[in-house]
Amino acid sequence: KPFSLKRRARLPSHEPPPSVTPAPLAAMVKYSREAKNGSKSCKAMGVDLRVHYKNTYETARAIKGMSLRVAQQYLEDVCEKKRCVPFRKYTGCIGRTPQ
């Protein structure tokens, strides 16, 4: 037979192949720097969130450096459409100040 179609046995989709073991999630996260005062700061991470990366990036950039109360008030004003999150990096196909 010059040409034959043989199907390989496939593993169920919910199980990884036996040769591949997933790495722990904590090992894949790297922070650029540590906080000056660990008792007054926090780190956050989201996995499998139903949000757009570009919107999240611009929102995080807008509140970076703000104190907690100021950032909370800013985000509440954004939700009430009193203020906006300026898009500076990802500006294609959007207005100047999307909500």
Stockholm file with secondary structure:
# STOCKHOLM 1.0

chainA/1-99         KPFSLKRRARLPSHEPPPSVTPAPLAAMVKYSREAKNGSKSCKAMGVDLRVHYKNTYETARAIKGMSLRVAQQYLEDVCEKKRCVPFRKYTGCIGRTPQ
#=GR chainA/1-99 SS CCCCCCCCCCCCTTSCCTTCCCCCHHHHCCCSSCCSSGGGCCCCCCSSCSSCHHHHHHHHHHHTTCCHHHHHHHHHHHHTTSSCCCCSSCCTTSCSSCC
#=GC SS_cons        CCCCCCCCCCCCTTSCCTTCCCCCHHHHCCCSSCCSSGGGCCCCCCSSCSSCHHHHHHHHHHHTTCCHHHHHHHHHHHHTTSSCCCCSSCCTTSCSSCC
//
